[in-house]
Amino acid sequence: MGTAEHRYVLGSAEAELRRLDLQAAAIDLPTRQMLQAAGIGDGMRVLDLGTGPGHVAAILSELVGPAGEVVGLDLSADMLAVAARRTTDAGIANVRLEQGDVTVWRDERPFDAVVGRLVMFHMPDPGAVLRHHVAAIRPGGRMAMIDFDVGGARSEPPVDTVMQTRDWVIAAFRHVGTHPTIGTRLKLLLEAAGLAGVVSFGVQGYMAPDDPTGPALLAGIAGTLSPVILEAGIATEQQLGLDTLEGRLAEALREADAVFLPPTVVGAWGSVLG
């Protein structure tokens, strides 16, 4: 993901790939529901912006079926190599992968739909990216964006360790110029890009106190962002305590009998007039 000038801040190391896989599994259901609600279906030609290791492209390949085509676009050759391997291993024949900058890349043929999950989050100018790709959608086609509102992440009742770690993550994302609460503004962005009939809603997950997924997700993103957190003075190495962070989060949730709410998954979609 990202652009030539503004690269995906989370990188493509093996640990980040594992975190992405865990994250993708956690938001697979709302992603499918939102793409279906957006009208992505059989026979469509769809562009997947910031395809990464190919999680969304694989979902789209099912939705469009053998008569459809999915083009997965990403700047990272490492991520595309993972996506290519997984696509081949799964026997998926209707996905084509392209390396390119999502801010300027353009295919020769128009698309029936353009989608993106967790990509506007990382764009310096999300509106410009959306406008660029609206121009590549046929009249009557669709655009659907799915992103996080990290501000929706919390525990109930509040647990200090959880809330502090979330705040560090939000501060680190903002420090490097990304948009951790952009899910709240997707509807406005799509309308400003010229989409009609824009619909938007969010899906909130709820994880039991003994569910290890929440601590793993929160500690994982804090670990990936730790260089930023430390260099920016957001927290000290001792405060962060990466070696024990996941365990401390899990223990604190259990002790408080607290439910963990991960970032809200927000979707927005609309149609191109013409």
C-alpha positions in Angstrom: 0.0 0.0 0.0 0.9 3.7 -0.1 2.5 5.9 -2.7 6.0 6.5 -4.0 6.2 9.6 -1.7 4.3 8.2 1.2 5.0 4.6 1.7 2.9 2.2 3.8 4.2 3.0 7.3 3.6 -0.5 8.6 6.0 -2.2 6.2 6.0 -5.8 4.9 8.1 -7.8 7.3 7.1 -11.3 8.3 5.7 -10.1 11.7 3.6 -7.5 9.9 2.3 -10.1 7.5 1.1 -12.2 10.4 -0.6 -9.2 11.9 -2.3 -8.5 8.7 -3.5 -12.1 8.4 -4.9 -11.9 12.0 -6.6 -8.5 11.2 -8.0 -9.8 8.0 -9.6 -12.8 9.7 -11.1 -10.5 12.3 -12.8 -8.3 9.7 -13.6 -10.8 7.0 -17.3 -11.0 7.7 -18.0 -7.2 7.8 -15.9 -6.9 4.6 -18.0 -9.4 2.8 -21.2 -7.9 4.0 -20.2 -4.4 3.0 -19.0 -5.4 -0.5 -22.2 -7.4 -1.1 -24.3 -4.5 0.1 -22.4 -2.2 -2.2 -23.5 -4.2 -5.2 -20.3 -6.1 -6.0 -21.5 -9.2 -7.9 -21.3 -11.7 -10.6 -19.4 -10.8 -13.8 -18.1 -7.4 -12.7 -14.6 -6.1 -13.4 -13.3 -4.7 -10.1 -10.2 -2.8 -9.1 -8.9 -3.5 -5.5 -6.7 -0.6 -4.4 -3.9 -1.4 -2.0 -4.4 -5.2 -2.3 -1.5 -6.1 0.0 -1.3 -9.8 0.5 -4.5 -10.3 -1.4 -7.2 -10.7 1.3 -9.8 -8.5 -0.3 -8.9 -9.7 -3.8 -9.7 -13.2 -2.8 -13.1 -12.2 -1.4 -13.8 -10.2 -4.6 -12.9 -13.2 -6.8 -15.7 -15.2 -5.1 -18.2 -12.3 -5.5 -17.6 -11.7 -9.2 -17.3 -15.4 -10.1 -15.5 -16.9 -13.1 -17.1 -14.4 -15.5 -15.7 -11.5 -13.6 -12.2 -10.1 -13.1 -10.3 -8.6 -10.2 -7.3 -6.4 -10.6 -5.3 -6.1 -7.4 -3.1 -3.0 -7.2 -0.2 -2.4 -4.8 3.1 -0.6 -4.6 4.9 -3.3 -2.6 6.6 -6.0 -4.6 7.0 -8.0 -1.4 3.2 -7.9 -0.7 2.4 -8.7 -4.3 4.7 -11.7 -4.2 2.7 -13.0 -1.2 -0.6 -12.3 -3.0 0.6 -14.1 -6.1 1.7 -17.2 -4.2 -1.6 -17.4 -2.3 -3.7 -16.8 -5.4 -1.9 -19.6 -7.2 -2.1 -21.9 -4.2 -5.9 -21.3 -4.0 -6.4 -22.0 -7.6 -7.9 -18.5 -8.2 -7.9 -17.7 -11.9 -9.8 -14.4 -12.1 -7.3 -12.2 -10.2 -4.6 -10.1 -11.9 -2.0 -8.4 -9.8 -0.4 -5.1 -10.8 2.4 -3.2 -9.1 1.7 0.5 -9.1 1.1 3.7 -7.2 -2.6 4.0 -6.3 -2.5 7.8 -6.7 -1.7 7.7 -10.4 -2.2 4.2 -11.8 -4.7 3.8 -14.6 -5.8 0.8 -16.6 -6.7 0.9 -20.3 -10.2 -0.4 -19.7 -12.8 1.0 -17.3 -14.0 -0.8 -14.2 -17.5 -1.7 -13.0 -16.3 -1.0 -9.5 -13.4 0.2 -7.5 -12.9 -0.9 -3.9 -10.4 -0.3 -1.2 -10.0 -1.6 2.3 -7.7 0.2 4.8 -6.0 2.1 2.0 -7.4 5.7 2.4 -6.1 5.4 6.0 -2.6 5.8 4.5 -3.2 8.4 1.7 -1.8 11.9 2.2 -4.8 13.2 0.1 -7.6 10.6 0.2 -9.9 12.8 -1.8 -7.5 13.2 -4.7 -7.1 9.4 -4.9 -10.8 8.8 -4.9 -11.4 11.4 -7.6 -8.7 9.8 -9.7 -10.3 6.4 -9.6 -13.9 7.6 -10.0 -12.8 8.7 -13.5 -11.9 5.1 -14.3 -15.4 3.7 -13.4 -18.0 3.2 -16.1 -21.2 5.2 -15.9 -23.5 3.4 -13.4 -20.5 1.7 -11.8 -19.7 1.6 -8.1 -17.1 2.7 -5.6 -16.8 1.1 -2.2 -14.3 2.0 0.5 -13.8 0.2 3.8 -11.7 1.6 6.6 -11.1 1.9 10.3 -12.2 4.3 13.0 -9.5 3.4 15.5 -11.1 5.9 17.9 -13.9 3.3 18.3 -11.5 0.8 19.9 -11.8 0.6 23.7 -12.7 -1.8 26.5 -15.8 -1.9 28.5 -15.4 -1.3 31.4 -12.4 0.9 30.6 -9.0 -0.8 31.3 -6.1 1.6 31.6 -3.6 -0.6 29.8 -5.9 -1.0 26.8 -6.9 2.7 26.6 -3.3 3.9 26.9 -2.0 1.5 24.3 -4.8 2.6 21.9 -4.0 6.2 22.5 -0.3 5.5 21.7 -1.3 3.8 18.5 -3.5 6.7 17.4 -0.8 9.3 18.3 1.8 7.3 16.3 -0.4 7.1 13.2 -1.1 10.8 13.3 2.6 11.5 13.8 3.4 10.0 10.5 0.6 11.7 8.7 -2.0 8.9 8.4 -5.7 9.0 9.3 -6.6 6.6 12.1 -10.2 7.8 12.3 -10.9 8.2 8.6 -13.7 5.7 8.7 -15.8 8.5 10.2 -15.4 10.6 7.0 -15.8 8.1 4.2 -19.3 9.2 3.3 -18.2 12.8 3.0 -15.1 11.9 1.0 -17.1 9.8 -1.5 -19.7 12.5 -1.9 -17.0 15.1 -2.5 -15.5 12.8 -5.2 -18.8 12.9 -7.1 -20.5 9.6 -6.0 -24.3 9.6 -5.8 -26.5 7.8 -3.3 -23.7 7.3 -0.9 -24.5 4.9 2.0 -22.2 4.4 5.0 -22.3 2.4 8.2 -20.0 0.8 10.7 -19.7 -2.6 12.2 -18.4 -2.9 15.8 -16.9 -6.1 17.1 -17.1 -7.3 20.7 -14.6 -9.7 22.1 -15.0 -11.6 25.4 -12.5 -11.0 28.2 -10.8 -14.3 27.5 -10.6 -13.9 23.7 -6.9 -13.7 22.8 -7.6 -11.9 19.5 -8.0 -8.4 20.9 -4.7 -8.3 22.9 -2.9 -9.9 20.0 -4.2 -7.2 17.5 -3.5 -4.3 19.8 -0.1 -5.5 20.9 0.8 -6.3 17.3 0.0 -2.9 15.9 1.8 -1.2 18.9 4.8 -3.4 18.1 4.8 -2.5 14.4 4.5 1.2 15.3 7.0 1.0 18.2 9.9 2.8 16.3 7.5 5.8 15.7 6.2 5.6 19.3 9.7 5.7 20.7 11.3 8.2 18.3 8.4 10.7 18.7 8.5 10.5 22.4 4.9 9.2 22.6 5.9 6.6 25.1 9.2 5.3 26.5 10.5 1.7 25.9 9.8 0.9 29.6 6.2 2.3 29.3 5.6 0.3 26.1 7.1 -2.9 27.4 6.7 -4.8 24.2 8.0 -8.1 25.5 5.1 -8.4 27.9 2.5 -6.1 26.4 0.2 -8.7 24.9 0.2 -10.7 28.1 -0.5 -7.6 30.2 -3.4 -6.6 28.0 -4.9 -10.1 28.2 -4.5 -10.2 32.0 -6.0 -6.8 32.5 -9.0 -7.6 30.4 -9.6 -10.8 32.3 -9.2 -9.3 35.7 -11.7 -6.5 34.9 -14.0 -8.9 33.1 -13.9 -6.4 30.3 -15.1 -6.7 26.7 -12.6 -5.5 24.1 -14.0 -3.5 21.2 -11.6 -3.4 18.2 -11.5 -0.5 15.8 -14.9 0.1 14.1 -15.0 -1.2 10.5 -16.7 1.5 8.4 -17.9 1.1 4.9 -19.2 3.6 2.4 -20.3 3.2 -1.2 -22.1 5.0 -4.0 -22.6 5.0 -7.8 -21.1 7.0 -10.7 -23.7 9.0 -12.6 -23.7 9.1 -16.3 
